[in-house]
Amino acid sequence: LTTAAATFLTFLPATPAFAKDDPSKKGTKADPEFQACLSQCMYECTKPKGSEQRSRAECLPDCKKKCATTKAQMMIGTPATG
């Protein structure tokens, strides 16, 4: 490593920034667990299976049912507050 690269690496945090659990996101569409589940489900669902392949629009309702833990996560869009 060059000196500049070694210096840069010493300032990197030990844990990734996304690894921190933000309690305000729990149960929302921004919940990391919900996002990870939805992403994996969409990937598996849209993979070609023989001659059949489903679109993202066809997979989204099924994946939301599988991954959602709150009513807000099942909704289309963001719930209004106020």
mmCIF file of the N, C-alpha and C atoms, coordinates in Angstrom:
data_MODEL
# 
_entry.id   MODEL 
# 
loop_
_atom_site.group_PDB 
_atom_site.id 
_atom_site.type_symbol 
_atom_site.label_atom_id 
_atom_site.label_alt_id 
_atom_site.label_comp_id 
_atom_site.label_asym_id 
_atom_site.label_entity_id 
_atom_site.label_seq_id 
_atom_site.pdbx_PDB_ins_code 
_atom_site.Cartn_x 
_atom_site.Cartn_y 
_atom_site.Cartn_z 
_atom_site.occupancy 
_atom_site.B_iso_or_equiv 
_atom_site.pdbx_formal_charge 
_atom_site.auth_seq_id 
_atom_site.auth_comp_id 
_atom_site.auth_asym_id 
_atom_site.auth_atom_id 
_atom_site.pdbx_PDB_model_num 
ATOM 1   N N  . LEU A 1 1  ? 0.832   -1.196  0.000   1.00 0.00 ? 1  LEU A N  1 
ATOM 2   C CA . LEU A 1 1  ? 0.000   0.000   0.000   1.00 0.00 ? 1  LEU A CA 1 
ATOM 3   C C  . LEU A 1 1  ? 0.863   1.241   0.000   1.00 0.00 ? 1  LEU A C  1 
ATOM 4   N N  . THR A 1 2  ? 0.372   2.249   -0.672  1.00 0.00 ? 2  THR A N  1 
ATOM 5   C CA . THR A 1 2  ? 1.083   3.518   -0.642  1.00 0.00 ? 2  THR A CA 1 
ATOM 6   C C  . THR A 1 2  ? 0.817   4.197   0.683   1.00 0.00 ? 2  THR A C  1 
ATOM 7   N N  . THR A 1 3  ? 1.588   5.187   0.974   1.00 0.00 ? 3  THR A N  1 
ATOM 8   C CA . THR A 1 3  ? 1.412   5.918   2.232   1.00 0.00 ? 3  THR A CA 1 
ATOM 9   C C  . THR A 1 3  ? 0.044   6.574   2.287   1.00 0.00 ? 3  THR A C  1 
ATOM 10  N N  . ALA A 1 4  ? -0.401  7.143   1.161   1.00 0.00 ? 4  ALA A N  1 
ATOM 11  C CA . ALA A 1 4  ? -1.706  7.803   1.127   1.00 0.00 ? 4  ALA A CA 1 
ATOM 12  C C  . ALA A 1 4  ? -2.826  6.791   1.364   1.00 0.00 ? 4  ALA A C  1 
ATOM 13  N N  . ALA A 1 5  ? -2.727  5.619   0.749   1.00 0.00 ? 5  ALA A N  1 
ATOM 14  C CA . ALA A 1 5  ? -3.751  4.589   0.928   1.00 0.00 ? 5  ALA A CA 1 
ATOM 15  C C  . ALA A 1 5  ? -3.760  4.082   2.363   1.00 0.00 ? 5  ALA A C  1 
ATOM 16  N N  . ALA A 1 6  ? -2.601  3.886   2.936   1.00 0.00 ? 6  ALA A N  1 
ATOM 17  C CA . ALA A 1 6  ? -2.521  3.418   4.323   1.00 0.00 ? 6  ALA A CA 1 
ATOM 18  C C  . ALA A 1 6  ? -3.094  4.456   5.272   1.00 0.00 ? 6  ALA A C  1 
ATOM 19  N N  . THR A 1 7  ? -2.828  5.720   5.006   1.00 0.00 ? 7  THR A N  1 
ATOM 20  C CA . THR A 1 7  ? -3.370  6.793   5.845   1.00 0.00 ? 7  THR A CA 1 
ATOM 21  C C  . THR A 1 7  ? -4.886  6.825   5.740   1.00 0.00 ? 7  THR A C  1 
ATOM 22  N N  . PHE A 1 8  ? -5.406  6.681   4.531   1.00 0.00 ? 8  PHE A N  1 
ATOM 23  C CA . PHE A 1 8  ? -6.851  6.689   4.308   1.00 0.00 ? 8  PHE A CA 1 
ATOM 24  C C  . PHE A 1 8  ? -7.510  5.530   5.062   1.00 0.00 ? 8  PHE A C  1 
ATOM 25  N N  . LEU A 1 9  ? -6.913  4.356   5.006   1.00 0.00 ? 9  LEU A N  1 
ATOM 26  C CA . LEU A 1 9  ? -7.499  3.174   5.636   1.00 0.00 ? 9  LEU A CA 1 
ATOM 27  C C  . LEU A 1 9  ? -7.550  3.290   7.157   1.00 0.00 ? 9  LEU A C  1 
ATOM 28  N N  . THR A 1 10 ? -6.664  4.045   7.752   1.00 0.00 ? 10 THR A N  1 
ATOM 29  C CA . THR A 1 10 ? -6.678  4.175   9.200   1.00 0.00 ? 10 THR A CA 1 
ATOM 30  C C  . THR A 1 10 ? -7.864  4.995   9.690   1.00 0.00 ? 10 THR A C  1 
ATOM 31  N N  . PHE A 1 11 ? -8.468  5.791   8.811   1.00 0.00 ? 11 PHE A N  1 
ATOM 32  C CA . PHE A 1 11 ? -9.601  6.624   9.204   1.00 0.00 ? 11 PHE A CA 1 
ATOM 33  C C  . PHE A 1 11 ? -10.953 5.958   8.946   1.00 0.00 ? 11 PHE A C  1 
ATOM 34  N N  . LEU A 1 12 ? -10.970 4.774   8.370   1.00 0.00 ? 12 LEU A N  1 
ATOM 35  C CA . LEU A 1 12 ? -12.228 4.077   8.113   1.00 0.00 ? 12 LEU A CA 1 
ATOM 36  C C  . LEU A 1 12 ? -12.789 3.539   9.417   1.00 0.00 ? 12 LEU A C  1 
ATOM 37  N N  . PRO A 1 13 ? -14.104 3.634   9.607   1.00 0.00 ? 13 PRO A N  1 
ATOM 38  C CA . PRO A 1 13 ? -14.696 3.081   10.826  1.00 0.00 ? 13 PRO A CA 1 
ATOM 39  C C  . PRO A 1 13 ? -14.603 1.552   10.820  1.00 0.00 ? 13 PRO A C  1 
ATOM 40  N N  . ALA A 1 14 ? -14.609 0.964   12.005  1.00 0.00 ? 14 ALA A N  1 
ATOM 41  C CA . ALA A 1 14 ? -14.472 -0.487  12.134  1.00 0.00 ? 14 ALA A CA 1 
ATOM 42  C C  . ALA A 1 14 ? -15.720 -1.223  11.646  1.00 0.00 ? 14 ALA A C  1 
ATOM 43  N N  . THR A 1 15 ? -16.892 -0.593  11.768  1.00 0.00 ? 15 THR A N  1 
ATOM 44  C CA . THR A 1 15 ? -18.126 -1.229  11.319  1.00 0.00 ? 15 THR A CA 1 
ATOM 45  C C  . THR A 1 15 ? -18.759 -0.370  10.232  1.00 0.00 ? 15 THR A C  1 
ATOM 46  N N  . PRO A 1 16 ? -19.441 -0.991  9.282   1.00 0.00 ? 16 PRO A N  1 
ATOM 47  C CA . PRO A 1 16 ? -20.088 -0.218  8.232   1.00 0.00 ? 16 PRO A CA 1 
ATOM 48  C C  . PRO A 1 16 ? -21.172 0.699   8.801   1.00 0.00 ? 16 PRO A C  1 
ATOM 49  N N  . ALA A 1 17 ? -21.376 1.834   8.160   1.00 0.00 ? 17 ALA A N  1 
ATOM 50  C CA . ALA A 1 17 ? -22.357 2.810   8.631   1.00 0.00 ? 17 ALA A CA 1 
ATOM 51  C C  . ALA A 1 17 ? -23.768 2.242   8.614   1.00 0.00 ? 17 ALA A C  1 
ATOM 52  N N  . PHE A 1 18 ? -24.080 1.381   7.639   1.00 0.00 ? 18 PHE A N  1 
ATOM 53  C CA . PHE A 1 18 ? -25.426 0.834   7.527   1.00 0.00 ? 18 PHE A CA 1 
ATOM 54  C C  . PHE A 1 18 ? -25.732 -0.224  8.580   1.00 0.00 ? 18 PHE A C  1 
ATOM 55  N N  . ALA A 1 19 ? -24.722 -0.662  9.323   1.00 0.00 ? 19 ALA A N  1 
ATOM 56  C CA . ALA A 1 19 ? -24.927 -1.724  10.311  1.00 0.00 ? 19 ALA A CA 1 
ATOM 57  C C  . ALA A 1 19 ? -25.616 -1.220  11.581  1.00 0.00 ? 19 ALA A C  1 
ATOM 58  N N  . LYS A 1 20 ? -25.648 0.087   11.778  1.00 0.00 ? 20 LYS A N  1 
ATOM 59  C CA . LYS A 1 20 ? -26.273 0.638   12.977  1.00 0.00 ? 20 LYS A CA 1 
ATOM 60  C C  . LYS A 1 20 ? -27.785 0.538   12.863  1.00 0.00 ? 20 LYS A C  1 
ATOM 61  N N  . ASP A 1 21 ? -28.432 0.038   13.905  1.00 0.00 ? 21 ASP A N  1 
ATOM 62  C CA . ASP A 1 21 ? -29.884 -0.058  13.919  1.00 0.00 ? 21 ASP A CA 1 
ATOM 63  C C  . ASP A 1 21 ? -30.475 1.261   14.383  1.00 0.00 ? 21 ASP A C  1 
ATOM 64  N N  . ASP A 1 22 ? -31.287 1.856   13.542  1.00 0.00 ? 22 ASP A N  1 
ATOM 65  C CA . ASP A 1 22 ? -31.971 3.096   13.892  1.00 0.00 ? 22 ASP A CA 1 
ATOM 66  C C  . ASP A 1 22 ? -33.368 2.719   14.362  1.00 0.00 ? 22 ASP A C  1 
ATOM 67  N N  . PRO A 1 23 ? -33.664 2.863   15.656  1.00 0.00 ? 23 PRO A N  1 
ATOM 68  C CA . PRO A 1 23 ? -34.965 2.441   16.175  1.00 0.00 ? 23 PRO A CA 1 
ATOM 69  C C  . PRO A 1 23 ? -36.143 3.174   15.535  1.00 0.00 ? 23 PRO A C  1 
ATOM 70  N N  . SER A 1 24 ? -35.914 4.366   15.002  1.00 0.00 ? 24 SER A N  1 
ATOM 71  C CA . SER A 1 24 ? -37.015 5.110   14.384  1.00 0.00 ? 24 SER A CA 1 
ATOM 72  C C  . SER A 1 24 ? -37.445 4.480   13.059  1.00 0.00 ? 24 SER A C  1 
ATOM 73  N N  . LYS A 1 25 ? -36.610 3.631   12.468  1.00 0.00 ? 25 LYS A N  1 
ATOM 74  C CA . LYS A 1 25 ? -36.932 2.989   11.189  1.00 0.00 ? 25 LYS A CA 1 
ATOM 75  C C  . LYS A 1 25 ? -37.645 1.648   11.374  1.00 0.00 ? 25 LYS A C  1 
ATOM 76  N N  . LYS A 1 26 ? -37.639 1.120   12.585  1.00 0.00 ? 26 LYS A N  1 
ATOM 77  C CA . LYS A 1 26 ? -38.242 -0.185  12.849  1.00 0.00 ? 26 LYS A CA 1 
ATOM 78  C C  . LYS A 1 26 ? -39.730 -0.164  12.502  1.00 0.00 ? 26 LYS A C  1 
ATOM 79  N N  . GLY A 1 27 ? -40.169 -1.087  11.671  1.00 0.00 ? 27 GLY A N  1 
ATOM 80  C CA . GLY A 1 27 ? -41.575 -1.181  11.294  1.00 0.00 ? 27 GLY A CA 1 
ATOM 81  C C  . GLY A 1 27 ? -41.972 -0.274  10.138  1.00 0.00 ? 27 GLY A C  1 
ATOM 82  N N  . THR A 1 28 ? -41.019 0.497   9.590   1.00 0.00 ? 28 THR A N  1 
ATOM 83  C CA . THR A 1 28 ? -41.309 1.365   8.445   1.00 0.00 ? 28 THR A CA 1 
ATOM 84  C C  . THR A 1 28 ? -40.751 0.719   7.178   1.00 0.00 ? 28 THR A C  1 
ATOM 85  N N  . LYS A 1 29 ? -41.008 1.361   6.052   1.00 0.00 ? 29 LYS A N  1 
ATOM 86  C CA . LYS A 1 29 ? -40.455 0.850   4.799   1.00 0.00 ? 29 LYS A CA 1 
ATOM 87  C C  . LYS A 1 29 ? -38.944 0.992   4.746   1.00 0.00 ? 29 LYS A C  1 
ATOM 88  N N  . ALA A 1 30 ? -38.380 1.864   5.577   1.00 0.00 ? 30 ALA A N  1 
ATOM 89  C CA . ALA A 1 30 ? -36.933 2.067   5.631   1.00 0.00 ? 30 ALA A CA 1 
ATOM 90  C C  . ALA A 1 30 ? -36.244 1.078   6.571   1.00 0.00 ? 30 ALA A C  1 
ATOM 91  N N  . ASP A 1 31 ? -36.993 0.178   7.201   1.00 0.00 ? 31 ASP A N  1 
ATOM 92  C CA . ASP A 1 31 ? -36.437 -0.826  8.107   1.00 0.00 ? 31 ASP A CA 1 
ATOM 93  C C  . ASP A 1 31 ? -35.461 -1.709  7.331   1.00 0.00 ? 31 ASP A C  1 
ATOM 94  N N  . PRO A 1 32 ? -34.189 -1.782  7.763   1.00 0.00 ? 32 PRO A N  1 
ATOM 95  C CA . PRO A 1 32 ? -33.208 -2.590  7.027   1.00 0.00 ? 32 PRO A CA 1 
ATOM 96  C C  . PRO A 1 32 ? -33.605 -4.058  6.875   1.00 0.00 ? 32 PRO A C  1 
ATOM 97  N N  . GLU A 1 33 ? -34.253 -4.638  7.884   1.00 0.00 ? 33 GLU A N  1 
ATOM 98  C CA . GLU A 1 33 ? -34.680 -6.042  7.786   1.00 0.00 ? 33 GLU A CA 1 
ATOM 99  C C  . GLU A 1 33 ? -35.736 -6.204  6.699   1.00 0.00 ? 33 GLU A C  1 
ATOM 100 N N  . PHE A 1 34 ? -36.688 -5.276  6.630   1.00 0.00 ? 34 PHE A N  1 
ATOM 101 C CA . PHE A 1 34 ? -37.729 -5.312  5.612   1.00 0.00 ? 34 PHE A CA 1 
ATOM 102 C C  . PHE A 1 34 ? -37.117 -5.136  4.225   1.00 0.00 ? 34 PHE A C  1 
ATOM 103 N N  . GLN A 1 35 ? -36.211 -4.173  4.088   1.00 0.00 ? 35 GLN A N  1 
ATOM 104 C CA . GLN A 1 35 ? -35.563 -3.916  2.803   1.00 0.00 ? 35 GLN A CA 1 
ATOM 105 C C  . GLN A 1 35 ? -34.771 -5.133  2.327   1.00 0.00 ? 35 GLN A C  1 
ATOM 106 N N  . ALA A 1 36 ? -34.036 -5.773  3.226   1.00 0.00 ? 36 ALA A N  1 
ATOM 107 C CA . ALA A 1 36 ? -33.237 -6.948  2.860   1.00 0.00 ? 36 ALA A CA 1 
ATOM 108 C C  . ALA A 1 36 ? -34.134 -8.106  2.434   1.00 0.00 ? 36 ALA A C  1 
ATOM 109 N N  . CYS A 1 37 ? -35.213 -8.329  3.181   1.00 0.00 ? 37 CYS A N  1 
ATOM 110 C CA . CYS A 1 37 ? -36.148 -9.407  2.868   1.00 0.00 ? 37 CYS A CA 1 
ATOM 111 C C  . CYS A 1 37 ? -36.804 -9.153  1.511   1.00 0.00 ? 37 CYS A C  1 
ATOM 112 N N  . LEU A 1 38 ? -37.250 -7.923  1.302   1.00 0.00 ? 38 LEU A N  1 
ATOM 113 C CA . LEU A 1 38 ? -37.920 -7.560  0.056   1.00 0.00 ? 38 LEU A CA 1 
ATOM 114 C C  . LEU A 1 38 ? -36.968 -7.711  -1.136  1.00 0.00 ? 38 LEU A C  1 
ATOM 115 N N  . SER A 1 39 ? -35.738 -7.276  -0.964  1.00 0.00 ? 39 SER A N  1 
ATOM 116 C CA . SER A 1 39 ? -34.741 -7.377  -2.027  1.00 0.00 ? 39 SER A CA 1 
ATOM 117 C C  . SER A 1 39 ? -34.479 -8.834  -2.408  1.00 0.00 ? 39 SER A C  1 
ATOM 118 N N  . GLN A 1 40 ? -34.279 -9.683  -1.406  1.00 0.00 ? 40 GLN A N  1 
ATOM 119 C CA . GLN A 1 40 ? -34.015 -11.107 -1.657  1.00 0.00 ? 40 GLN A CA 1 
ATOM 120 C C  . GLN A 1 40 ? -35.220 -11.776 -2.304  1.00 0.00 ? 40 GLN A C  1 
ATOM 121 N N  . CYS A 1 41 ? -36.414 -11.463 -1.814  1.00 0.00 ? 41 CYS A N  1 
ATOM 122 C CA . CYS A 1 41 ? -37.632 -12.049 -2.356  1.00 0.00 ? 41 CYS A CA 1 
ATOM 123 C C  . CYS A 1 41 ? -37.830 -11.641 -3.818  1.00 0.00 ? 41 CYS A C  1 
ATOM 124 N N  . MET A 1 42 ? -37.606 -10.362 -4.113  1.00 0.00 ? 42 MET A N  1 
ATOM 125 C CA . MET A 1 42 ? -37.767 -9.881  -5.486  1.00 0.00 ? 42 MET A CA 1 
ATOM 126 C C  . MET A 1 42 ? -36.758 -10.556 -6.415  1.00 0.00 ? 42 MET A C  1 
ATOM 127 N N  . TYR A 1 43 ? -35.545 -10.737 -5.927  1.00 0.00 ? 43 TYR A N  1 
ATOM 128 C CA . TYR A 1 43 ? -34.516 -11.411 -6.719  1.00 0.00 ? 43 TYR A CA 1 
ATOM 129 C C  . TYR A 1 43 ? -34.938 -12.843 -7.041  1.00 0.00 ? 43 TYR A C  1 
ATOM 130 N N  . GLU A 1 44 ? -35.351 -13.569 -6.018  1.00 0.00 ? 44 GLU A N  1 
ATOM 131 C CA . GLU A 1 44 ? -35.758 -14.960 -6.215  1.00 0.00 ? 44 GLU A CA 1 
ATOM 132 C C  . GLU A 1 44 ? -36.982 -15.060 -7.114  1.00 0.00 ? 44 GLU A C  1 
ATOM 133 N N  . CYS A 1 45 ? -37.934 -14.162 -6.937  1.00 0.00 ? 45 CYS A N  1 
ATOM 134 C CA . CYS A 1 45 ? -39.192 -14.209 -7.677  1.00 0.00 ? 45 CYS A CA 1 
ATOM 135 C C  . CYS A 1 45 ? -39.019 -13.874 -9.158  1.00 0.00 ? 45 CYS A C  1 
ATOM 136 N N  . THR A 1 46 ? -38.124 -12.919 -9.466  1.00 0.00 ? 46 THR A N  1 
ATOM 137 C CA . THR A 1 46 ? -37.967 -12.487 -10.860 1.00 0.00 ? 46 THR A CA 1 
ATOM 138 C C  . THR A 1 46 ? -36.945 -13.317 -11.629 1.00 0.00 ? 46 THR A C  1 
ATOM 139 N N  . LYS A 1 47 ? -36.260 -14.252 -10.958 1.00 0.00 ? 47 LYS A N  1 
ATOM 140 C CA . LYS A 1 47 ? -35.328 -15.128 -11.671 1.00 0.00 ? 47 LYS A CA 1 
ATOM 141 C C  . LYS A 1 47 ? -36.101 -15.992 -12.660 1.00 0.00 ? 47 LYS A C  1 
ATOM 142 N N  . PRO A 1 48 ? -35.573 -16.177 -13.864 1.00 0.00 ? 48 PRO A N  1 
ATOM 143 C CA . PRO A 1 48 ? -36.260 -17.056 -14.816 1.00 0.00 ? 48 PRO A CA 1 
ATOM 144 C C  . PRO A 1 48 ? -36.328 -18.484 -14.286 1.00 0.00 ? 48 PRO A C  1 
ATOM 145 N N  . LYS A 1 49 ? -37.512 -19.084 -14.407 1.00 0.00 ? 49 LYS A N  1 
ATOM 146 C CA . LYS A 1 49 ? -37.712 -20.474 -13.984 1.00 0.00 ? 49 LYS A CA 1 
ATOM 147 C C  . LYS A 1 49 ? -38.210 -21.239 -15.204 1.00 0.00 ? 49 LYS A C  1 
ATOM 148 N N  . GLY A 1 50 ? -37.280 -21.833 -15.904 1.00 0.00 ? 50 GLY A N  1 
ATOM 149 C CA . GLY A 1 50 ? -37.646 -22.503 -17.152 1.00 0.00 ? 50 GLY A CA 1 
ATOM 150 C C  . GLY A 1 50 ? -38.051 -21.468 -18.184 1.00 0.00 ? 50 GLY A C  1 
ATOM 151 N N  . SER A 1 51 ? -39.240 -21.621 -18.735 1.00 0.00 ? 51 SER A N  1 
ATOM 152 C CA . SER A 1 51 ? -39.719 -20.664 -19.732 1.00 0.00 ? 51 SER A CA 1 
ATOM 153 C C  . SER A 1 51 ? -40.560 -19.566 -19.087 1.00 0.00 ? 51 SER A C  1 
ATOM 154 N N  . GLU A 1 52 ? -40.756 -19.636 -17.766 1.00 0.00 ? 52 GLU A N  1 
ATOM 155 C CA . GLU A 1 52 ? -41.587 -18.666 -17.062 1.00 0.00 ? 52 GLU A CA 1 
ATOM 156 C C  . GLU A 1 52 ? -40.717 -17.651 -16.329 1.00 0.00 ? 52 GLU A C  1 
ATOM 157 N N  . GLN A 1 53 ? -41.093 -16.379 -16.445 1.00 0.00 ? 53 GLN A N  1 
ATOM 158 C CA . GLN A 1 53 ? -40.419 -15.334 -15.683 1.00 0.00 ? 53 GLN A CA 1 
ATOM 159 C C  . GLN A 1 53 ? -41.450 -14.289 -15.293 1.00 0.00 ? 53 GLN A C  1 
ATOM 160 N N  . ARG A 1 54 ? -41.522 -13.965 -13.992 1.00 0.00 ? 54 ARG A N  1 
ATOM 161 C CA . ARG A 1 54 ? -42.479 -12.978 -13.502 1.00 0.00 ? 54 ARG A CA 1 
ATOM 162 C C  . ARG A 1 54 ? -41.843 -11.597 -13.495 1.00 0.00 ? 54 ARG A C  1 
ATOM 163 N N  . SER A 1 55 ? -42.662 -10.568 -13.696 1.00 0.00 ? 55 SER A N  1 
ATOM 164 C CA . SER A 1 55 ? -42.165 -9.197  -13.660 1.00 0.00 ? 55 SER A CA 1 
ATOM 165 C C  . SER A 1 55 ? -42.085 -8.722  -12.211 1.00 0.00 ? 55 SER A C  1 
ATOM 166 N N  . ARG A 1 56 ? -41.398 -7.601  -11.996 1.00 0.00 ? 56 ARG A N  1 
ATOM 167 C CA . ARG A 1 56 ? -41.302 -7.021  -10.647 1.00 0.00 ? 56 ARG A CA 1 
ATOM 168 C C  . ARG A 1 56 ? -42.688 -6.635  -10.142 1.00 0.00 ? 56 ARG A C  1 
ATOM 169 N N  . ALA A 1 57 ? -43.532 -6.120  -11.041 1.00 0.00 ? 57 ALA A N  1 
ATOM 170 C CA . ALA A 1 57 ? -44.888 -5.719  -10.654 1.00 0.00 ? 57 ALA A CA 1 
ATOM 171 C C  . ALA A 1 57 ? -45.708 -6.918  -10.185 1.00 0.00 ? 57 ALA A C  1 
ATOM 172 N N  . GLU A 1 58 ? -45.495 -8.080  -10.781 1.00 0.00 ? 58 GLU A N  1 
ATOM 173 C CA . GLU A 1 58 ? -46.206 -9.294  -10.373 1.00 0.00 ? 58 GLU A CA 1 
ATOM 174 C C  . GLU A 1 58 ? -45.679 -9.824  -9.033  1.00 0.00 ? 58 GLU A C  1 
ATOM 175 N N  . CYS A 1 59 ? -44.390 -9.633  -8.786  1.00 0.00 ? 59 CYS A N  1 
ATOM 176 C CA . CYS A 1 59 ? -43.759 -10.177 -7.583  1.00 0.00 ? 59 CYS A CA 1 
ATOM 177 C C  . CYS A 1 59 ? -43.958 -9.299  -6.348  1.00 0.00 ? 59 CYS A C  1 
ATOM 178 N N  . LEU A 1 60 ? -44.068 -7.989  -6.522  1.00 0.00 ? 60 LEU A N  1 
ATOM 179 C CA . LEU A 1 60 ? -44.102 -7.076  -5.383  1.00 0.00 ? 60 LEU A CA 1 
ATOM 180 C C  . LEU A 1 60 ? -45.202 -7.380  -4.368  1.00 0.00 ? 60 LEU A C  1 
ATOM 181 N N  . PRO A 1 61 ? -46.458 -7.598  -4.781  1.00 0.00 ? 61 PRO A N  1 
ATOM 182 C CA . PRO A 1 61 ? -47.485 -7.895  -3.771  1.00 0.00 ? 61 PRO A CA 1 
ATOM 183 C C  . PRO A 1 61 ? -47.185 -9.156  -2.951  1.00 0.00 ? 61 PRO A C  1 
ATOM 184 N N  . ASP A 1 62 ? -46.706 -10.201 -3.613  1.00 0.00 ? 62 ASP A N  1 
ATOM 185 C CA . ASP A 1 62 ? -46.380 -11.446 -2.904  1.00 0.00 ? 62 ASP A CA 1 
ATOM 186 C C  . ASP A 1 62 ? -45.212 -11.243 -1.937  1.00 0.00 ? 62 ASP A C  1 
ATOM 187 N N  . CYS A 1 63 ? -44.209 -10.499 -2.376  1.00 0.00 ? 63 CYS A N  1 
ATOM 188 C CA . CYS A 1 63 ? -43.042 -10.263 -1.528  1.00 0.00 ? 63 CYS A CA 1 
ATOM 189 C C  . CYS A 1 63 ? -43.388 -9.367  -0.340  1.00 0.00 ? 63 CYS A C  1 
ATOM 190 N N  . LYS A 1 64 ? -44.258 -8.382  -0.548  1.00 0.00 ? 64 LYS A N  1 
ATOM 191 C CA . LYS A 1 64 ? -44.681 -7.537  0.572   1.00 0.00 ? 64 LYS A CA 1 
ATOM 192 C C  . LYS A 1 64 ? -45.407 -8.377  1.619   1.00 0.00 ? 64 LYS A C  1 
ATOM 193 N N  . LYS A 1 65 ? -46.287 -9.276  1.166   1.00 0.00 ? 65 LYS A N  1 
ATOM 194 C CA . LYS A 1 65 ? -47.007 -10.150 2.101   1.00 0.00 ? 65 LYS A CA 1 
ATOM 195 C C  . LYS A 1 65 ? -46.034 -11.009 2.903   1.00 0.00 ? 65 LYS A C  1 
ATOM 196 N N  . LYS A 1 66 ? -44.984 -11.475 2.241   1.00 0.00 ? 66 LYS A N  1 
ATOM 197 C CA . LYS A 1 66 ? -44.010 -12.343 2.888   1.00 0.00 ? 66 LYS A CA 1 
ATOM 198 C C  . LYS A 1 66 ? -43.148 -11.572 3.896   1.00 0.00 ? 66 LYS A C  1 
ATOM 199 N N  . CYS A 1 67 ? -42.766 -10.341 3.562   1.00 0.00 ? 67 CYS A N  1 
ATOM 200 C CA . CYS A 1 67 ? -41.766 -9.611  4.344   1.00 0.00 ? 67 CYS A CA 1 
ATOM 201 C C  . CYS A 1 67 ? -42.319 -8.584  5.327   1.00 0.00 ? 67 CYS A C  1 
ATOM 202 N N  . ALA A 1 68 ? -43.504 -8.052  5.063   1.00 0.00 ? 68 ALA A N  1 
ATOM 203 C CA . ALA A 1 68 ? -44.033 -6.965  5.887   1.00 0.00 ? 68 ALA A CA 1 
ATOM 204 C C  . ALA A 1 68 ? -44.401 -7.446  7.287   1.00 0.00 ? 68 ALA A C  1 
ATOM 205 N N  . THR A 1 69 ? -44.067 -6.630  8.268   1.00 0.00 ? 69 THR A N  1 
ATOM 206 C CA . THR A 1 69 ? -44.430 -6.922  9.652   1.00 0.00 ? 69 THR A CA 1 
ATOM 207 C C  . THR A 1 69 ? -45.405 -5.881  10.192  1.00 0.00 ? 69 THR A C  1 
ATOM 208 N N  . THR A 1 70 ? -45.621 -4.804  9.430   1.00 0.00 ? 70 THR A N  1 
ATOM 209 C CA . THR A 1 70 ? -46.553 -3.755  9.845   1.00 0.00 ? 70 THR A CA 1 
ATOM 210 C C  . THR A 1 70 ? -47.449 -3.352  8.677   1.00 0.00 ? 70 THR A C  1 
ATOM 211 N N  . LYS A 1 71 ? -48.542 -2.689  8.996   1.00 0.00 ? 71 LYS A N  1 
ATOM 212 C CA . LYS A 1 71 ? -49.469 -2.202  7.981   1.00 0.00 ? 71 LYS A CA 1 
ATOM 213 C C  . LYS A 1 71 ? -48.795 -1.177  7.076   1.00 0.00 ? 71 LYS A C  1 
ATOM 214 N N  . ALA A 1 72 ? -47.934 -0.347  7.643   1.00 0.00 ? 72 ALA A N  1 
ATOM 215 C CA . ALA A 1 72 ? -47.233 0.683   6.870   1.00 0.00 ? 72 ALA A CA 1 
ATOM 216 C C  . ALA A 1 72 ? -46.370 0.071   5.777   1.00 0.00 ? 72 ALA A C  1 
ATOM 217 N N  . GLN A 1 73 ? -45.779 -1.086  6.040   1.00 0.00 ? 73 GLN A N  1 
ATOM 218 C CA . GLN A 1 73 ? -44.929 -1.738  5.046   1.00 0.00 ? 73 GLN A CA 1 
ATOM 219 C C  . GLN A 1 73 ? -45.746 -2.344  3.915   1.00 0.00 ? 73 GLN A C  1 
ATOM 220 N N  . MET A 1 74 ? -47.002 -2.619  4.139   1.00 0.00 ? 74 MET A N  1 
ATOM 221 C CA . MET A 1 74 ? -47.878 -3.186  3.101   1.00 0.00 ? 74 MET A CA 1 
ATOM 222 C C  . MET A 1 74 ? -48.429 -2.122  2.160   1.00 0.00 ? 74 MET A C  1 
ATOM 223 N N  . MET A 1 75 ? -48.454 -0.869  2.608   1.00 0.00 ? 75 MET A N  1 
ATOM 224 C CA . MET A 1 75 ? -49.070 0.206   1.833   1.00 0.00 ? 75 MET A CA 1 
ATOM 225 C C  . MET A 1 75 ? -48.250 0.578   0.601   1.00 0.00 ? 75 MET A C  1 
ATOM 226 N N  . ILE A 1 76 ? -48.929 1.202   -0.361  1.00 0.00 ? 76 ILE A N  1 
ATOM 227 C CA . ILE A 1 76 ? -48.278 1.785   -1.518  1.00 0.00 ? 76 ILE A CA 1 
ATOM 228 C C  . ILE A 1 76 ? -47.923 3.208   -1.143  1.00 0.00 ? 76 ILE A C  1 
ATOM 229 N N  . GLY A 1 77 ? -46.704 3.641   -1.380  1.00 0.00 ? 77 GLY A N  1 
ATOM 230 C CA . GLY A 1 77 ? -46.289 4.986   -1.012  1.00 0.00 ? 77 GLY A CA 1 
ATOM 231 C C  . GLY A 1 77 ? -45.937 5.068   0.452   1.00 0.00 ? 77 GLY A C  1 
ATOM 232 N N  . THR A 1 78 ? -45.894 6.285   0.955   1.00 0.00 ? 78 THR A N  1 
ATOM 233 C CA . THR A 1 78 ? -45.546 6.536   2.344   1.00 0.00 ? 78 THR A CA 1 
ATOM 234 C C  . THR A 1 78 ? -46.773 7.034   3.086   1.00 0.00 ? 78 THR A C  1 
ATOM 235 N N  . PRO A 1 79 ? -47.071 6.470   4.260   1.00 0.00 ? 79 PRO A N  1 
ATOM 236 C CA . PRO A 1 79 ? -48.239 6.925   5.013   1.00 0.00 ? 79 PRO A CA 1 
ATOM 237 C C  . PRO A 1 79 ? -48.117 8.407   5.383   1.00 0.00 ? 79 PRO A C  1 
ATOM 238 N N  . ALA A 1 80 ? -49.228 9.106   5.308   1.00 0.00 ? 80 ALA A N  1 
ATOM 239 C CA . ALA A 1 80 ? -49.255 10.528  5.681   1.00 0.00 ? 80 ALA A CA 1 
ATOM 240 C C  . ALA A 1 80 ? -49.209 10.648  7.193   1.00 0.00 ? 80 ALA A C  1 
ATOM 241 N N  . THR A 1 81 ? -48.494 11.632  7.669   1.00 0.00 ? 81 THR A N  1 
ATOM 242 C CA . THR A 1 81 ? -48.440 11.885  9.100   1.00 0.00 ? 81 THR A CA 1 
ATOM 243 C C  . THR A 1 81 ? -48.983 13.280  9.356   1.00 0.00 ? 81 THR A C  1 
ATOM 244 N N  . GLY A 1 82 ? -49.751 13.410  10.393  1.00 0.00 ? 82 GLY A N  1 
ATOM 245 C CA . GLY A 1 82 ? -50.203 14.754  10.735  1.00 0.00 ? 82 GLY A CA 1 
ATOM 246 C C  . GLY A 1 82 ? -51.625 14.851  10.826  1.00 0.00 ? 82 GLY A C  1 
# 
